[in-house]
Amino acid sequence: MRSDGRVARITEVVAGSPKSFDDAVTVGFRRASKTLRGITGLKVKDQRCRVEDGKIVEYRVTLEVIFILES
């Protein structure tokens, strides 16, 4: 009896948005979806803000994008 398992890979993506962390996650996911097939999940690894003149001008996230490798 043979059992074929699935193998996943994780790729890191950094994305930014002037609106919010949530929007930065969406921006990163949409971009990753253009080139990666079989995405099964995301993990927000890091959150940072870029500041200019005492104001937050960009929300940045580092995402781990999890996807299944094709056979």
Buried (B, 14 or more C-beta within 10 A) or exposed (E): EEEEEEEEEEEEBEBBBEEEBEBBBBBBBEBBEEEBEEBEEBEBEEEBEEEEEEEEEBBBBBBBBBBBEEE
